[in-house]
């Protein structure tokens, strides 16, 4: 099925689609990089929590200095311990938040980048490979004397695929040419559409279409 559709687009259309596919991959890759970088920058907000944890540590140490004072020493010691423990919890949460935001930045940036890459790999690349394979086989068949069946096949493909305006410049009655076995000019038109140049001396089995 892939090979059947691989030769439907003209060489010009394929080049345009190549450009579209490459542009889409580049745009989504750049967008993913920008979004990922912006999200990665948000991870730096954890520094505020680390500063708060440091401030709590300082407060706990200051309160701990009066732990030996009469009457209030025991209460001050418990308070200092609570503040120090809270500072540790804040510090752990700050590091966890930083790591979480960075993981999200990598995940989101990668996902956006793949939005452009995956369709190209899953859809366009197989068609391009199939087209290359089909054209390589066609060129091998054209390397020798033209087989009448091949020329007729190309002529019938031209009637289906060559734009109508160009088809009329080749022959005013292309369908009549097919019925009468005049295939050469139409076959050449299909080869031109595919971007394939017949080797020197290649010729079809008929004298060409009439234009009367």
C-alpha positions as CSV (number, residue, x, y, z in Angstrom):
1,X,0.0,0.0,0.0
2,X,2.9,2.4,0.8
3,X,4.5,1.7,-2.6
4,X,1.2,2.4,-4.3
5,X,1.0,5.9,-2.9
6,X,4.7,6.6,-3.0
7,X,4.7,7.7,-6.6
8,X,1.5,9.7,-6.6
9,X,3.1,13.0,-5.6
10,X,5.2,14.8,-8.2
11,X,8.8,15.6,-7.6
12,X,7.9,19.2,-7.0
13,X,5.2,18.2,-4.4
14,X,7.6,15.9,-2.7
15,X,10.2,18.6,-2.3
16,X,7.6,21.0,-0.9
17,X,6.4,18.3,1.6
18,X,10.0,17.7,2.5
19,X,10.4,21.3,3.4
20,X,7.1,21.3,5.4
21,X,8.2,18.2,7.3
22,X,11.7,19.6,8.1
23,X,10.2,23.0,9.0
24,X,7.7,21.3,11.4
25,X,10.4,19.3,13.0
26,X,12.6,22.4,13.5
27,X,9.8,24.5,14.8
28,X,8.6,22.0,17.3
29,X,12.2,21.3,18.4
30,X,12.8,25.0,18.9
31,X,9.5,25.4,20.8
32,X,10.2,22.4,23.0
33,X,13.7,23.9,23.8
34,X,12.2,27.3,24.6
35,X,9.4,25.9,26.8
36,X,11.8,23.4,28.5
37,X,14.3,26.2,29.2
38,X,11.6,28.4,30.7
39,X,10.3,25.7,33.0
40,X,13.8,24.8,34.0
41,X,14.3,28.4,35.1
42,X,11.3,28.1,37.4
43,X,13.2,25.5,39.4
44,X,15.4,28.4,40.6
45,X,12.5,29.5,42.7
46,X,13.5,26.8,45.2
47,X,16.3,29.2,46.3
48,X,13.7,31.3,48.2
49,X,12.7,28.3,50.2
50,X,16.4,27.5,50.9
51,X,16.9,31.0,52.1
52,X,13.9,30.7,54.3
53,X,15.3,27.4,55.7
54,X,18.6,29.2,56.4
55,X,16.7,32.0,58.2
56,X,14.9,29.4,60.3
57,X,18.2,27.7,61.2
58,X,19.6,31.0,62.3
59,X,16.5,31.7,64.4
60,X,16.7,28.3,66.0
61,X,20.4,28.8,66.9
62,X,19.6,32.2,68.4
63,X,16.8,30.8,70.5
64,X,19.0,27.9,71.5
65,X,21.5,30.3,73.1
66,X,19.0,31.0,75.9
67,X,18.3,27.3,76.5
68,X,20.4,27.4,79.6
69,X,18.6,30.4,81.1
70,X,16.6,29.7,84.2
71,X,12.8,29.4,83.9
72,X,12.7,29.7,80.1
73,X,15.6,27.4,79.1
74,X,13.5,24.3,78.7
75,X,10.8,26.0,76.6
76,X,13.5,27.8,74.5
77,X,15.3,24.5,73.9
78,X,12.1,22.8,72.6
79,X,11.3,25.8,70.4
80,X,14.8,25.9,69.0
81,X,14.5,22.2,68.2
82,X,11.1,22.6,66.5
83,X,12.4,25.5,64.4
84,X,15.5,23.6,63.4
85,X,13.4,20.6,62.4
86,X,11.1,22.8,60.4
87,X,14.1,24.3,58.6
88,X,15.2,20.8,57.7
89,X,11.8,20.0,56.3
90,X,11.7,23.2,54.3
91,X,15.1,22.4,52.8
92,X,14.1,18.9,51.8
93,X,10.9,20.2,50.2
94,X,12.8,22.9,48.3
95,X,15.2,20.3,46.8
96,X,12.2,18.0,45.9
97,X,10.4,20.9,44.3
98,X,13.5,21.8,42.3
99,X,13.9,18.3,41.1
100,X,10.2,18.0,40.2
101,X,10.2,21.2,38.2
102,X,13.3,20.1,36.3
103,X,11.7,16.7,35.5
104,X,8.6,18.5,34.2
105,X,10.8,20.8,32.1
106,X,12.5,17.9,30.5
107,X,9.3,16.0,30.0
108,X,7.3,18.8,28.5
109,X,10.2,20.1,26.3
110,X,10.8,16.6,25.0
111,X,7.1,16.0,24.4
112,X,6.7,19.2,22.4
113,X,9.8,18.3,20.3
114,X,8.4,14.9,19.5
115,X,5.1,16.4,18.3
116,X,7.0,17.4,15.1
117,X,9.4,14.5,14.9
118,X,7.0,11.5,15.4
119,X,4.7,12.3,12.4
120,X,7.7,12.8,10.2
121,X,9.2,9.4,11.3
122,X,5.9,7.5,11.3
123,X,4.2,8.9,8.2
124,X,6.5,10.8,5.9
125,X,9.7,8.9,6.2
126,X,8.2,5.5,5.2
127,X,6.6,7.1,2.1
128,X,9.9,8.7,1.2
129,X,11.8,5.4,1.6
130,X,9.1,3.6,-0.5
131,X,9.3,6.3,-3.2
132,X,13.1,6.0,-3.3
133,X,12.8,2.3,-3.6
134,X,10.2,2.5,-6.4
135,X,12.2,5.1,-8.3
136,X,15.4,3.1,-8.0
137,X,13.5,0.1,-9.5
138,X,12.1,2.2,-12.3
139,X,15.5,3.5,-13.2
140,X,16.8,-0.1,-13.4
141,X,14.0,-0.9,-15.8
142,X,14.8,2.1,-17.9
143,X,18.4,1.2,-18.2
144,X,17.7,-1.2,-21.1
145,X,15.4,-1.2,-24.1
146,X,12.0,0.1,-23.2
147,X,9.4,-2.6,-22.6
148,X,6.1,-1.8,-24.3
149,X,4.2,-2.8,-21.1
150,X,6.3,-0.4,-19.0
151,X,5.8,2.4,-21.5
152,X,2.0,1.8,-21.5
153,X,2.0,1.7,-17.7
154,X,3.8,5.0,-17.5
155,X,1.4,6.5,-20.1
156,X,-1.7,5.4,-18.2
157,X,-0.2,6.8,-15.0
158,X,0.4,10.1,-16.7
159,X,-3.3,10.4,-17.7
160,X,-4.2,9.9,-14.1
161,X,-1.6,12.0,-12.4
162,X,-0.2,14.7,-14.8
163,X,-2.0,18.0,-14.3
164,X,-4.7,18.6,-16.9
165,X,-3.2,21.7,-18.4
166,X,0.2,20.0,-18.9
167,X,-1.5,16.9,-20.3
168,X,-3.3,19.1,-22.9
169,X,0.1,20.5,-24.0
170,X,1.3,17.0,-24.6
171,X,-1.7,15.9,-26.5
172,X,-5.2,17.3,-27.1
173,X,-6.6,13.8,-27.0
174,X,-4.5,11.8,-24.5
175,X,-7.2,9.2,-23.8
176,X,-7.5,8.6,-27.6
177,X,-3.7,8.2,-27.7
178,X,-4.0,5.5,-25.1
179,X,-6.7,3.7,-27.0
180,X,-4.5,3.7,-30.2
181,X,-1.3,2.7,-28.5
182,X,0.5,6.0,-28.7
183,X,2.2,6.0,-25.3
184,X,5.6,7.5,-25.7
185,X,4.9,11.2,-25.1
186,X,2.6,10.4,-22.2
187,X,5.2,8.1,-20.7
188,X,7.8,10.8,-20.9
189,X,5.5,13.2,-19.2
190,X,5.1,10.8,-16.3
191,X,8.8,10.4,-16.0
192,X,9.3,14.1,-16.0
193,X,6.6,14.4,-13.2
194,X,8.5,11.9,-11.2
195,X,11.9,13.6,-11.8
196,X,13.3,10.6,-13.7
197,X,15.3,11.3,-16.9
198,X,15.2,8.5,-19.4
199,X,18.7,7.3,-20.4
200,X,20.1,8.5,-23.8
201,X,18.6,6.5,-26.6
202,X,15.6,5.4,-24.6
203,X,12.5,5.4,-26.8
204,X,9.1,3.9,-26.7
205,X,7.5,1.5,-29.1
206,X,5.2,4.0,-30.8
207,X,5.8,7.1,-33.0
208,X,4.1,9.3,-30.4
209,X,0.6,10.9,-30.2
210,X,-1.0,12.7,-33.0
211,X,-2.1,16.3,-32.5
212,X,-4.7,16.6,-35.2
